[in-house]
Amino acid sequence: MKSNSFSQGNPRAWRNPWVIGWITLIVIVLSVNAFMISMAYITNPGLVSKDYYERGRDHEKNIDKKLAARKALGWTINTQFPDEPVMQRSERYRFSTVDSKGLPLNGATVFLHAYRPADSTQDFKLSMGETTPGFYEANVNFPLKGLWVLTIHLQKGDDVYNFTKRISVQTQ
């Protein structure tokens, strides 16, 4: 006589399509999760600062201090950036600056930081040269299309002025 008992020792349970389906589903979910976790580690762009907590604690106070210092300087910046920057094309980025009295701000040290939010390995920094008093420029060639954040770091003596602008780089 053949037994149809539902005991734990019954070898036919492993051949049941429902049991096979559930086990297959669990294996697929665990495999996809393992793949996603490994890709997160392998392709990490490193966009989080190492000291994020310390920097964020007094963020609002620091922003207020920077804005007050910037306002006290009274410097004015006028940018002349390309309207539609194109990747892999060297284009001229210029700006002019005047002090609080309206005189050209010459003899400053100026850098342009190009920050790519999607991939910090593509970030770069260029020195901007002074062409005439108060006018600074650099040729910039973006390696990738997409969103870039440009920060102009202007320093004269102990005075520092940062100007940030977002741009979208297109393909040809």
Secondary structure, DSSP 8 states (H G I E B T S, - for coil): -------TT-GGGGG-HHHHHHHHHHHHHHHHHHHHHHHHHHT----S-TTHHHHHHTHHHHHHHHHHHHHHHT-EEEEE--SS-BTT--EEEEEEEE-TTS-B--S-EEEEEEE-TT-GGG-EEEEEEEEETTEEEEEE--SS-EEEEEEEEEEETTEEEEEEEEEEEB--
